[in-house]
Amino acid sequence: MTELIIYAIVFVLLIGHCLFAGKMYRAVHEDSSLTLFEKNDWKLKALIFPVYFWGKYRKTKG
């Protein structure tokens, strides 16, 4: 039973990670003020730690 709870938590975290990375990926892709290199850099960062880099990205745009 403990394993199922752990797997459920890991699954929810993984799905959340994927959804948030996709959201940041779309936002960066639609930003026309960034160069191709900057877009690719932000997209790669979104795949690693999307929540952390989303905050950094919003600070640079805000």
Steps between C-alpha positions, in 0.01 A plus 500: 500500500786736579648438157176602331491825691861574409436418134190721498696792643783452251249477216326825604836677528606372158176609335523842666859535384406415141201734492693792645796441267258500205345826619839668525608351167194654328550839667866515396423383148241777451732774632619685190749718690735206562764380256510139388790429737314653797183307418690171485678582825172568684338191350782276622478657845125435500566129460724488808333716768192665348366663818832659596582626151143619442553745785833612356345539154210708637748725687689573178176578317332686786 
